[in-house]
Amino acid sequence: MTKINNKLDRRSFLKVSALAGGGMMLSFSWLAGCKPTAKETLGMPKEWFELNSYIKIGENGAVTLFSPNPEFGSNVKTSMPMILAEELDTDWKNVFVEQADFYPERYDRQFTGGSQGIRQGWLPLRTAGATARQLLVLAAAQTWQVPAGEITTSAGVIEHAASGKKANYGEMASLAGTLEVPEEVALKDIKDFKIIGTSKKNVDGKNIVTGQPMFGIDHKVEGMKYAAIVHPPAFGMKLKSFDKSSVSALPGIDDVFSISIFKEDYNRNFFDTTTFPEIVAIVGNSTWEVMQAKKALNVEWEKAPESTFPMAGRGGNAMAIKVPSGLENTRTHKEQMAAYIQKPGNVLRRDGDPEGAFKKAAKVLERTYSAPFLAHNTMEPMNCFADVKGDQAIIYGPTQAPELIRQTLSSSLGIPEEKIQINLARMGGGFGRRAYSHHMTEAALISQKIQKPVKMVYTREDDMTSGVYRPTYSATYRAALDENNELLAIHVKGGGIPESPVYANRFPAGSIDNYLAEGWEIESNITIGAFRAPRSNFIAGAEQSFLDELAEEMGKDPIEFRLELLKRAETNPVGERNDYDAKRYAGVLKLVKEKSNWGNSSENVHRGVSAYFCHNSYVAEVVDTVIKNNQPVVENVYAAVDCGIVINPDAAANMGEGAIVDGIGNAFFGEMAFENGQPTKSNFDTYRMIRQKEAPKKIEVHFVQNNEDPTGLGEPLFPPVFAAVANSLYKATGKRYYEQPFAPQLEMENLRM
């Protein structure tokens, strides 16, 4: 048993007694897989007693657990309460779950992104659960006049064996809520876990399948108005003027006005990426009416000048962001990147003498990989409800980063942060897009202007054409081989518009004596942002495709070649900045080799492998491609994952399956291009997504069993699949693919998808 000092802020353990009601909650009993009897089902208690900001217990023993992080499909609303319930030692079927609203005074990190929710919440959540359990034990000890050390808990029941006394948690909750928080609490041994490591169904499952109003787009209040926004049609343009009279006579239209998102003196934070800081808002009586007015509004645009604004970068360091002028084109982008490939880059890491190794090489293998801009395409369009009156603001909608947008709201509205309440809706997809919550500022400014509650909804075209894309990238890999075909050096030089994808200290860095990593960047006015596994989603595909081709050049099995490099990194690493554990990295390759029965597939199955480390987790994947009717079809995928302790195995596997399908779709089809600053695709009729029939017939996700603390899972299975697909396509078609998406090239070769 681990003892831990209670590091949670004491404000997180506010003592509140006799909380009435409890609001609308979803019982886990329905999700237990069988219908409970009336005797087993706990109803709503008459009173709730709050033991800390995460946990409320009713007088009848029912337990409410609050999930602090926003939910967008990664299942944190189920997994986080599972961690609490484990340490609280309560019965899962007696648990209710509520989505906590944004409350920074109580919760440490209410941010969903970077696959860090469970990793960073692991210790605070366990501590909160263990603290509540200890308070209940102390209450029982005081009530029964027995030593606390003689009291045990199990499934929501407190027991003193020597005296034969028992009580459910509800009987002690009122007193427990008045006690002083203990300075030190004991956490469970991992071997004693009963809930963590077992599969629990999504707590919102029933509400989702029955269409309950859980999403921001569902929200309504009496007297609410509706709003639409109009933004420039191209990057590099801005608002010049608009003719309000062109739509003011249309039915249901109340007002048309422009809004500026930021104050001139505001120092933006890292997630204040907004393509068009001045837009036109249309307000009316229904979504349909404002959408029709949006089509009819006469607006004049003009070219935007070059500009610079301050922004807090990663780690909070201030930096000046330059926005160049001009209307950009995909053709020009490709020409620019091709030119940068020929220039020296910024040296990010150098081990040994790579230049010397290339000079004496008997053979040099060089390949360049590229990928386009990608749109996020969340299924639920961007939306927000706002009610701003005086110095008070209520915001309700989908956001991954409420803490960061509250700073922006405060500045833009001129309202103190503590007067702004952000209530968290379930998100219909995020993938990084909803970390950029300017839609909330837009809705709030519209509400403030009209002094009424308003719901603003983007059209699909608004969302797909207004930026925050995955950048376009290029990377060149070179390998030097000696006369014996042994590896002497590796050189990677990667860049993009407007950022480099290179992680200089990741594998294969540390596994070879002579290694050089360089980066370059090209400025752009096309706004980019986090996209599922930022940068990794491209560089993993380039790196792992190159290693596959290099293994073939050296006459080695692709898995064994990677394991040789990792063995060197484990036993005799080069450099001290390697940010991966070579043994764990090798572990997933060995596991996927076993589970896929590598080396024993039929001759009609064409296999590709890939492995990558990101977000503190290790993933290896094998993709099986077959040719059917002259078409390559991804039939099976095997994945091995080391993400430490798995909280909810079925949900974890489901998340991995989703990432794999998402990656396959983007590898084959994902692409956004530009002509004179204007996106060439604006809806799903032209922006191709993977279809159900194109998903693999079978996906197996296997987890390494260990006792490491949990790490990331929402993103790590996404990056490796690009190369696994490319490597399997090579085996199937005899051609290497260096440019994403793959489908257009396959179509040109009469291998239609």
C-alpha positions as a printed Julia matrix, in Angstrom:
753×3 Matrix{Float64}:
   0.0     0.0     0.0
   1.33    3.42   -0.99
   1.02    6.35    1.37
   0.82    9.77   -0.16
   0.78   13.31    1.12
  -2.47   14.96    0.18
  -1.28   17.56   -2.3
  -4.71   18.61   -3.52
  -5.54   22.21   -2.66
  -7.74   22.42    0.42
 -10.27   24.35   -1.67
 -10.78   21.03   -3.42
 -12.23   19.6    -0.2
 -14.9    22.15    0.65
 -17.13   20.83    3.42
 -20.77   21.14    2.44
 -23.6    19.45    4.26
 -27.09   18.41    3.28
 -26.96   19.18   -0.44
 -30.49   18.66   -1.7
 -31.33   16.88   -4.92
 -28.37   16.09   -7.11
 -29.59   17.03  -10.58
 -30.0    14.7   -13.5
 -27.59   11.78  -13.41
 -27.14    8.56  -15.32
 -27.02    5.42  -13.23
 -24.37    2.85  -14.0
 -26.86    0.12  -13.1
 -28.27    0.21  -16.65
 -24.75   -0.18  -17.99
 -23.88   -3.21  -15.91
 -24.96   -5.54  -18.7
 -27.95   -7.05  -16.9
 -31.12   -5.58  -15.47
 -30.8    -5.04  -11.71
 -33.58   -6.06   -9.37
 -35.56   -3.41   -7.55
 -33.72   -4.32   -4.37
 -30.33   -3.78   -6.03
 -31.19   -0.45   -7.59
 -30.52    2.67   -5.58
 -32.85    5.6    -6.15
 -31.99    9.25   -5.72
 -31.22   10.01   -2.09
 -33.03   12.7    -0.16
 -29.74   14.34    0.78
 -26.25   14.45   -0.75
 -23.12   15.01    1.33
 -20.07   16.34   -0.48
 -16.84   14.76    0.73
 -14.71   16.62   -1.8
 -15.2    18.32   -5.14
 -15.05   14.97   -6.94
 -17.38   12.91   -4.74
 -20.87   13.18   -3.25
 -22.49   10.43   -1.22
 -26.19   10.14   -0.48
 -27.68    9.03    2.8
 -28.77    5.79    1.11
 -25.25    4.93   -0.08
 -25.58    6.19   -3.67
 -22.38    7.82   -4.91
 -22.0    10.63   -7.43
 -18.59   10.96   -9.04
 -17.72   14.05  -11.02
 -15.68   13.79  -14.19
 -13.64   17.0   -14.45
 -12.41   16.85  -18.06
 -14.53   17.64  -21.11
 -15.7    14.55  -22.99
 -15.38   14.2   -26.76
 -15.42   10.47  -27.21
 -12.21    9.42  -25.48
 -14.33    8.03  -22.62
 -12.74   10.12  -19.86
 -16.22   10.58  -18.39
 -16.17    6.85  -17.63
 -12.49    6.2   -16.95
 -11.89    9.09  -14.54
 -14.78    8.07  -12.26
 -13.48    4.49  -12.4
 -10.23    5.71  -10.83
 -12.17    7.57   -8.15
 -14.43    4.59   -7.48
 -11.44    2.26   -7.16
  -9.79    4.25   -4.4
 -13.1     5.12   -2.76
 -13.73    1.36   -2.64
 -17.36    1.66   -3.63
 -19.66   -0.62   -5.59
 -19.7     0.37   -9.27
 -23.42   -0.35   -9.68
 -24.24    2.24   -7.02
 -22.39    5.02   -8.85
 -23.8     7.99  -10.76
 -21.65   10.24  -12.94
 -21.95   13.94  -13.64
 -19.91   16.06  -16.01
 -18.26   18.72  -13.88
 -18.5    22.23  -15.25
 -15.42   24.39  -15.5
 -14.35   25.09  -11.92
 -10.59   25.84  -11.69
 -10.83   26.5    -7.95
 -11.7    22.83   -7.47
 -10.07   20.93  -10.32
  -6.44   21.02  -11.36
  -6.52   20.42  -15.12
  -9.8    20.53  -17.01
  -8.27   20.04  -20.43
  -8.89   17.18  -22.83
  -6.08   16.94  -25.33
  -2.56   15.7   -25.86
  -3.66   12.29  -24.54
  -2.76   13.58  -21.09
  -6.09   13.47  -19.23
  -5.68   10.1   -17.51
  -1.91   10.43  -17.19
  -2.13   13.75  -15.36
  -5.32   12.89  -13.48
  -4.08    9.5   -12.25
  -2.61   10.67   -8.94
  -5.08   13.5    -8.12
  -8.08   11.26   -8.81
  -6.68    8.4    -6.77
  -5.87   10.8    -3.96
  -9.37   12.27   -4.01
 -10.95    8.81   -3.84
  -8.62    7.6    -1.11
  -9.18   10.78    0.91
 -12.96   10.37    0.79
 -12.6     6.73    1.86
 -10.39    7.75    4.78
 -12.9    10.4     5.89
 -15.62    7.75    5.96
 -13.42    5.44    8.01
 -12.64    8.25   10.48
 -16.34    9.03   10.77
 -17.09    5.39   11.54
 -14.25    5.22   14.07
 -15.61    8.3    15.84
 -19.19    6.99   15.79
 -18.32    3.49   16.99
 -15.49    4.57   19.31
 -13.04    2.08   17.78
  -9.54    2.54   16.28
  -9.64    3.63   12.64
  -6.89    1.11   11.84
  -9.25   -1.76   12.65
 -11.88   -0.63   10.16
 -12.06   -2.01    6.62
 -14.07   -1.0     3.56
 -15.41   -2.97    0.63
 -17.96   -2.15   -2.1
 -19.34    0.85   -0.24
 -19.6    -0.88    3.14
 -17.6     0.01    6.28
 -16.96   -2.78    8.75
 -15.36   -3.27   12.17
 -14.88   -7.04   12.39
 -14.08   -7.18   16.12
 -17.37   -5.57   17.15
 -19.41   -6.82   14.22
 -20.5    -3.29   13.34
 -21.26   -2.4     9.71
 -22.58    0.64    7.86
 -22.93    1.7     4.29
 -21.14    4.84    3.18
 -24.33    6.87    3.27
 -24.74    6.36    7.01
 -21.36    8.0     7.67
 -21.38   10.57    4.85
 -22.92   13.43    6.84
 -20.31   13.23    9.6
 -17.47   12.53    7.17
 -18.27   15.76    5.37
 -17.49   17.77    8.51
 -14.11   16.22    9.34
 -10.68   17.71    8.71
  -8.98   16.4     5.58
  -6.16   14.01    6.55
  -2.64   15.14    5.66
  -1.68   11.67    4.46
  -3.73    8.94    2.84
  -2.92    5.4     1.73
  -3.45    4.38   -1.88
  -4.34    0.84   -2.87
  -1.77   -1.64   -4.1
  -2.24   -2.29   -7.79
  -2.8    -5.99   -7.08
  -5.88   -5.06   -5.06
  -7.64   -3.19   -7.87
 -11.19   -4.37   -8.48
 -12.53   -1.73  -10.88
  -9.46   -0.46  -12.71
  -8.57   -2.98  -15.38
 -12.15   -4.19  -15.86
 -14.36   -3.12  -18.76
 -17.18   -0.68  -18.04
 -19.62    0.63  -20.61
 -19.74    4.29  -21.62
 -21.73    6.12  -18.95
 -23.4     8.26  -21.62
 -24.19    5.26  -23.8
 -27.93    5.13  -23.21
 -28.34    8.88  -23.63
 -26.36    8.83  -26.87
 -28.3     6.01  -28.53
 -31.66    7.42  -27.42
 -30.83   10.89  -28.73
 -30.9    12.79  -25.45
 -29.88   16.49  -25.58
 -26.27   16.2   -24.39
 -24.41   18.28  -26.95
 -24.01   22.03  -27.18
 -25.94   22.07  -30.43
 -28.97   20.65  -28.54
 -29.15   23.44  -25.95
 -32.18   25.74  -25.81
 -33.59   28.32  -23.4
 -36.73   30.44  -23.52
 -36.28   33.61  -25.59
 -33.0    32.46  -27.14
 -31.87   33.96  -30.43
 -29.89   32.23  -33.16
 -26.76   33.45  -34.88
 -24.63   32.65  -37.92
 -21.27   34.11  -38.84
 -19.83   35.17  -42.19
 -16.06   35.07  -42.65
 -13.8    35.98  -45.59
 -13.78   33.46  -48.43
  -9.99   33.2   -48.57
  -6.94   33.29  -46.32
  -5.18   36.63  -46.76
  -8.46   38.58  -46.96
 -10.4    40.65  -44.46
 -13.73   42.42  -44.09
 -14.1    45.72  -45.96
 -17.83   46.41  -45.72
 -21.26   44.79  -45.72
 -24.77   45.88  -46.7
 -27.1    45.26  -43.79
 -30.11   46.24  -45.87
 -29.54   43.28  -48.2
 -30.96   40.94  -45.54
 -32.74   43.12  -42.94
 -36.1    42.65  -44.65
 -35.83   38.86  -44.7
 -38.21   37.02  -42.34
 -36.91   36.36  -38.83
 -33.78   38.54  -39.08
 -33.18   40.87  -36.12
 -29.75   42.37  -36.71
 -26.5    42.22  -38.68
 -23.23   43.6   -37.31
 -19.5    42.99  -37.29
 -17.51   41.84  -34.28
 -13.8    41.87  -33.51
 -12.67   38.81  -31.55
  -9.68   40.29  -29.71
  -8.92   43.57  -28.0
  -6.01   45.35  -29.65
  -3.8    45.11  -26.56
  -4.6    41.46  -25.78
  -1.64   39.09  -25.57
  -3.04   35.87  -27.04
  -2.46   32.48  -25.47
  -1.27   29.46  -27.41
  -4.8    28.33  -28.31
  -6.05   31.76  -29.43
  -5.63   30.78  -33.06
  -8.27   32.61  -35.05
  -8.05   32.87  -38.81
 -10.38   35.82  -39.22
 -10.41   38.11  -36.14
 -13.2    40.26  -37.61
 -16.39   38.65  -38.88
 -20.02   39.51  -39.6
 -22.75   38.17  -37.31
 -26.37   37.64  -38.35
 -28.97   37.27  -35.58
 -32.52   36.02  -35.96
 -35.31   33.77  -34.75
 -34.14   30.41  -36.08
 -31.11   28.65  -37.45
 -32.79   28.26  -40.83
 -33.56   31.96  -41.14
 -30.09   33.16  -40.25
 -28.57   30.57  -42.61
 -30.7    31.89  -45.48
 -29.68   35.45  -44.65
 -26.05   34.36  -44.59
 -26.37   33.29  -48.24
 -28.04   36.56  -49.25
 -25.82   39.05  -47.39
 -23.82   41.4   -49.61
 -20.27   41.58  -48.24
 -17.16   43.18  -49.71
 -13.73   41.78  -48.86
 -10.23   43.13  -49.38
  -6.7    41.81  -49.13
  -5.31   41.82  -45.6
  -1.92   43.43  -44.99
   0.96   41.7   -43.26
   0.56   41.78  -39.5
   2.24   40.69  -36.27
   0.72   39.94  -32.9
   2.09   38.68  -29.56
   1.3    35.15  -28.4
   2.32   32.99  -25.48
   4.08   29.95  -26.95
   4.58   26.45  -25.59
   5.69   26.79  -22.0
   4.26   30.32  -21.79
   7.2    32.05  -23.49
   6.07   35.12  -25.42
   6.67   35.17  -29.14
   5.72   37.4   -32.05
   3.52   35.73  -34.65
   3.93   37.08  -38.14
   1.01   36.76  -40.55
   2.21   37.35  -44.12
   0.01   38.97  -46.72
  -1.01   37.42  -50.01
  -3.27   34.71  -51.41
  -1.53   31.35  -51.22
  -1.72   28.34  -53.54
  -1.0    24.64  -53.09
   1.13   24.63  -56.25
   3.31   27.42  -54.84
   3.52   25.64  -51.5
   4.94   22.55  -53.2
   7.49   24.64  -55.05
   8.53   26.39  -51.83
   8.96   23.12  -49.96
  10.93   21.57  -52.82
  13.32   24.53  -52.66
  13.75   24.21  -48.88
  14.66   20.55  -49.24
  17.77   21.63  -51.11
  18.84   24.16  -48.46
  20.6    23.49  -45.15
  18.11   23.34  -42.29
  18.36   24.38  -38.65
  20.39   21.74  -36.84
  18.25   20.17  -34.12
  20.59   17.33  -33.16
  23.95   16.0   -34.28
  25.57   12.79  -33.0
  29.02   11.71  -34.13
  30.19   12.79  -37.58
  27.24   12.27  -39.94
  28.73   14.44  -42.68
  31.92   12.38  -42.64
  29.96    9.13  -42.72
  28.06   10.2   -45.81
  31.3    11.21  -47.56
  32.8     7.76  -47.15
  29.55    5.85  -47.79
  29.55    3.19  -50.49
  25.83    3.75  -51.0
  23.31    6.44  -49.99
  19.56    5.84  -49.83
  17.55    9.07  -50.01
  13.76    9.5   -50.01
  11.41   12.46  -49.6
   7.9    12.2   -48.14
   5.1    14.77  -48.16
   1.54   15.24  -46.9
  -1.1    17.96  -47.42
  -3.08   20.18  -45.08
  -5.89   18.28  -43.33
  -9.22   19.53  -41.98
 -10.46   18.21  -38.63
 -14.04   17.51  -39.74
 -15.66   16.99  -36.35
 -19.11   15.49  -36.84
 -20.79   18.1   -34.64
 -20.21   21.55  -36.19
 -18.68   24.25  -34.03
 -21.36   25.83  -31.86
 -21.89   27.68  -28.61
 -24.64   29.05  -26.39
 -23.92   32.34  -24.62
 -25.89   34.55  -22.25
 -23.99   37.73  -21.41
 -25.64   40.45  -19.37
 -23.85   43.16  -17.43
 -20.8    41.73  -15.73
 -22.02   38.13  -15.85
 -21.55   35.56  -18.6
 -22.82   31.98  -18.93
 -21.22   29.97  -21.71
 -22.27   26.47  -22.68
 -20.75   24.46  -25.46
 -18.07   22.08  -26.71
 -14.5    22.98  -25.78
 -11.39   21.01  -24.98
  -9.7    23.88  -23.13
 -12.1    25.92  -20.95
  -9.34   27.44  -18.82
  -7.61   29.0   -21.8
 -10.73   30.38  -23.46
 -11.88   32.0   -20.2
  -8.86   34.31  -20.39
  -9.86   35.35  -23.9
 -13.51   35.77  -22.96
 -12.55   37.99  -20.04
 -10.48   40.27  -22.26
 -12.91   40.42  -25.18
 -16.02   40.94  -23.02
 -14.39   43.17  -20.41
 -15.7    40.9   -17.65
 -13.59   39.46  -14.79
 -12.76   35.77  -15.21
 -14.53   34.83  -11.98
 -17.77   36.25  -13.42
 -17.67   33.91  -16.41
 -19.21   30.46  -15.97
 -18.33   27.89  -18.62
 -20.56   24.8   -18.59
 -19.16   21.83  -20.47
 -21.18   20.06  -23.14
 -20.28   16.69  -24.53
 -18.4    17.23  -27.78
 -19.3    15.59  -31.06
 -15.63   15.01  -31.86
 -12.6    17.1   -31.09
  -9.3    15.8   -32.5
  -7.61   19.04  -31.39
 -10.02   21.35  -33.21
 -12.0    22.3   -30.12
  -8.91   23.32  -28.21
  -9.28   26.48  -30.32
 -12.47   27.89  -28.88
 -12.86   31.21  -30.67
 -16.42   30.1   -31.49
 -17.18   30.67  -27.81
 -15.82   34.21  -27.92
 -17.85   34.9   -31.06
 -21.08   33.7   -29.44
 -20.37   35.64  -26.26
 -19.71   38.88  -28.14
 -22.92   38.43  -30.13
 -24.91   37.87  -26.92
 -23.31   40.9   -25.3
 -24.21   43.03  -28.31
 -27.9    42.01  -28.4
 -28.24   41.56  -24.61
 -30.04   38.26  -25.07
 -29.1    34.59  -24.91
 -27.94   33.28  -28.26
 -26.92   30.01  -29.87
 -24.41   30.27  -32.69
 -23.82   27.35  -35.06
 -21.24   27.06  -37.84
 -22.21   25.48  -41.13
 -20.0    22.63  -42.3
 -18.59   25.07  -44.86
 -17.75   27.58  -42.11
 -15.82   24.95  -40.22
 -13.99   23.36  -43.14
 -12.88   26.66  -44.72
 -11.87   28.71  -41.69
  -8.59   27.08  -40.82
  -6.9    25.49  -37.81
  -5.72   22.75  -40.17
  -3.07   20.08  -39.8
  -0.02   21.67  -41.51
   1.38   20.5   -44.81
   4.74   18.77  -44.34
   7.77   17.4   -46.15
  10.68   15.31  -44.83
  13.78   13.95  -46.5
  15.53   10.91  -45.04
  19.01    9.77  -46.02
  20.95    6.7   -44.93
  24.65    6.0   -45.51
  25.71    2.37  -46.04
  29.24    0.95  -46.2
  30.62   -1.59  -48.66
  29.24   -4.4   -46.45
  25.77   -2.85  -46.59
  25.98   -1.9   -42.92
  24.37    1.3   -41.66
  26.77    4.2   -41.05
  24.51    7.23  -40.61
  20.97    8.6   -40.81
  20.0    12.17  -41.66
  16.47   13.6   -41.45
  15.56   17.09  -42.62
  11.92   18.0   -42.26
   9.78   21.08  -42.48
   6.39   22.4   -43.34
   3.99   25.26  -43.68
   4.23   26.77  -41.18
   6.06   24.37  -38.8
   8.57   21.53  -38.8
   7.4    18.01  -37.9
  10.8    16.73  -36.7
  11.18   15.37  -33.17
  14.96   15.32  -32.97
  15.32   13.11  -29.9
  12.98   10.31  -30.86
  13.93    7.0   -32.41
  16.07    6.3   -34.41
  18.1     8.95  -32.57
  20.13    7.19  -29.89
  20.44    3.97  -31.91
  23.18    4.96  -34.35
  26.59    6.62  -33.92
  26.18    9.18  -36.69
  22.84   10.97  -36.75
  21.73   14.4   -37.94
  18.29   16.04  -37.57
  17.42   19.35  -39.19
  14.25   21.41  -39.46
  12.85   24.28  -41.5
   9.64   26.33  -41.6
   7.82   28.49  -44.16
   5.54   31.31  -42.98
   1.9    31.29  -44.01
  -1.37   33.08  -43.28
  -3.22   29.76  -43.32
  -3.91   28.98  -39.68
  -2.88   25.6   -38.31
  -3.34   23.85  -34.99
  -3.22   20.61  -33.07
  -4.5    17.66  -35.1
  -4.64   14.21  -33.51
  -1.0    13.52  -32.53
   0.44   16.83  -33.77
   3.53   16.5   -36.0
   3.75   12.8   -35.11
   0.85   12.12  -37.48
   3.18   12.94  -40.39
   6.72   12.24  -39.25
   5.88    8.73  -38.05
   4.69    7.83  -41.54
   7.82    9.24  -43.18
  10.25    7.72  -40.67
   8.7     4.27  -40.58
   8.3     4.09  -44.35
  11.96    4.96  -44.76
  13.1     2.4   -42.18
  11.12   -0.24  -44.05
  12.82    0.61  -47.33
  16.18    0.78  -45.6
  15.65   -2.68  -44.09
  14.89   -4.02  -47.55
  18.01   -2.37  -48.96
  20.05   -4.05  -46.23
  18.37   -7.41  -46.79
  16.81   -7.53  -43.31
  13.37   -8.35  -41.96
  11.7    -4.99  -41.13
  10.79   -5.97  -37.56
  14.18   -7.51  -36.83
  15.93   -4.45  -38.24
  14.01   -2.15  -35.9
  14.72   -4.47  -32.97
  18.45   -4.38  -33.75
  18.43   -0.59  -33.62
  16.43   -0.59  -30.39
  18.77   -3.12  -28.8
  21.65   -0.73  -29.46
  19.62    2.13  -27.97
  18.9     0.01  -24.89
  22.36   -1.41  -24.22
  24.66    1.32  -25.53
  22.63    4.44  -26.35
  24.09    7.35  -28.26
  23.48   10.69  -26.56
  21.62   11.53  -23.38
  18.51   13.25  -24.71
  16.67   10.24  -26.09
  13.07   10.63  -25.02
  11.95    6.99  -25.3
  12.5     3.76  -23.41
  14.07    1.39  -25.94
  13.04   -1.73  -24.03
   9.36   -0.77  -23.96
   9.57    0.28  -27.61
  10.97   -3.14  -28.52
   8.29   -4.77  -26.39
   5.42   -3.63  -28.61
   7.25   -4.8   -31.73
   7.72   -8.23  -30.2
   4.09   -8.36  -29.12
   2.7    -7.36  -32.52
   5.03   -9.87  -34.18
   3.53  -12.58  -31.99
  -0.12  -11.53  -32.27
  -0.01  -11.04  -36.04
   1.87  -14.29  -36.6
   4.41  -12.27  -38.55
   6.21  -14.23  -41.24
   3.42  -16.79  -41.61
   0.78  -15.01  -43.65
  -0.61  -16.42  -46.89
   0.94  -15.32  -50.16
  -2.2   -13.3   -51.01
  -1.84  -11.18  -47.86
   0.6    -8.27  -48.1
   1.88   -7.08  -44.74
   3.34   -3.79  -43.59
   4.66   -2.92  -40.14
   5.26    0.34  -38.31
   6.03    1.39  -34.73
   6.12    4.75  -33.03
   6.43    6.45  -29.65
   4.43    9.54  -28.79
   2.36   10.94  -25.92
   4.39    8.76  -23.54
   3.09    5.54  -25.14
   4.46    2.9   -27.49
   2.55    1.38  -30.39
   3.4    -1.13  -33.12
   0.99   -2.02  -35.9
   0.8    -4.59  -38.68
  -1.53   -3.96  -41.62
  -2.7    -6.71  -43.98
  -3.65   -5.61  -47.49
  -5.2    -7.86  -50.13
  -6.05   -7.19  -53.77
  -9.73   -7.63  -54.6
 -11.11   -6.78  -58.04
  -7.84   -5.04  -58.84
  -8.24   -2.87  -55.74
  -6.04   -2.84  -52.6
  -8.15   -3.46  -49.52
  -6.94   -3.13  -45.95
  -8.36   -6.29  -44.44
  -6.77   -6.75  -41.0
  -4.86   -4.61  -38.52
  -2.96   -5.84  -35.47
  -1.85   -3.32  -32.85
   0.33   -3.71  -29.76
   0.21   -0.92  -27.2
   2.21   -0.08  -24.09
   0.33    2.7   -22.31
   0.93    1.47  -18.78
  -2.05    0.4   -16.68
  -5.2     0.21  -18.8
  -8.16    1.64  -16.9
 -11.01    0.35  -19.06
  -9.84   -2.36  -21.52
 -12.85   -2.46  -23.87
 -13.01    1.33  -24.1
  -9.25    1.48  -24.65
  -9.48   -1.03  -27.49
 -12.39    0.9   -29.0
 -10.38    4.1   -28.92
  -7.49    2.33  -30.62
  -9.79    0.96  -33.32
 -11.13    4.45  -33.99
  -7.64    5.91  -34.29
  -6.62    3.16  -36.73
  -9.67    3.66  -38.97
  -9.14    7.43  -38.83
  -5.5     7.01  -39.85
  -6.33    4.68  -42.74
  -8.9     7.16  -44.03
  -6.51   10.09  -43.88
  -3.7     8.07  -45.46
  -5.83    7.22  -48.48
  -8.03   10.3   -48.87
  -7.25   13.23  -46.53
  -6.33   16.44  -48.37
  -7.03   20.17  -48.32
  -5.71   22.32  -51.17
  -5.83   26.07  -51.87
  -6.31   28.31  -54.88
  -5.67   32.02  -54.34
  -6.06   31.57  -50.6
  -9.4    29.78  -50.9
  -9.85   26.19  -49.72
 -10.85   24.0   -52.66
 -13.08   21.78  -50.52
 -15.85   22.92  -48.22
 -18.01   19.87  -47.44
 -18.01   16.1   -47.51
 -19.14   15.97  -51.14
 -15.56   16.9   -52.09
 -13.54   16.23  -48.92
 -13.27   12.45  -49.05
 -13.59   10.5   -45.82
 -13.25    6.76  -45.25
 -16.5     4.84  -45.63
 -17.77    1.93  -43.6
 -17.09   -0.63  -46.32
 -13.47    0.57  -46.49
 -12.73   -0.03  -42.83
 -10.71   -3.16  -41.98
 -12.73   -6.32  -41.47
 -10.79   -7.05  -38.29
  -8.79   -4.89  -35.88
  -7.06   -6.46  -32.89
  -5.67   -4.19  -30.17
  -3.39   -5.9   -27.64
  -2.0    -4.23  -24.53
   1.31   -4.88  -22.81
   0.55   -5.89  -19.23
   2.61   -3.94  -16.71
   2.25   -1.78  -13.62
   3.5     1.47  -15.15
   1.35    4.54  -14.48
  -1.11    5.17  -17.34
   0.05    7.23  -20.3
  -1.59    8.58  -23.44
  -4.01    6.56  -25.57
  -6.27    8.81  -27.67
  -3.49    9.7   -30.11
  -0.63    7.15  -30.09
  -2.37    4.55  -32.31
  -2.95    7.13  -35.05
   0.58    7.98  -36.32
   1.95    4.45  -36.97
  -0.88    3.38  -39.26
   0.18    5.7   -42.11
   3.46    3.87  -42.66
   1.98    0.45  -41.96
  -0.49    1.12  -44.78
   2.22    2.46  -47.1
   4.5    -0.5   -46.4
   1.72   -3.01  -47.02
   0.75   -1.2   -50.24
   4.33   -1.63  -51.42
   4.1    -5.35  -50.84
   0.75   -5.44  -52.65
   1.59   -3.22  -55.64
   5.38   -3.27  -55.88
   5.49    0.53  -55.62
   6.56    2.77  -52.75
   4.27    5.68  -51.94
   5.95    8.89  -50.81
   3.12   11.39  -51.07
  -0.18   11.38  -49.21
  -3.0    10.82  -49.93
  -2.45    7.46  -51.61
  -5.83    6.97  -53.32
  -5.3     9.45  -56.21
  -2.04    7.71  -57.12
  -3.68    4.31  -56.96
  -6.48    5.52  -59.22
  -3.98    6.78  -61.75
  -2.48    3.3   -61.78
  -5.89    1.76  -62.46
  -6.09    0.38  -58.94
  -9.28    2.15  -58.01
 -10.3     2.39  -54.37
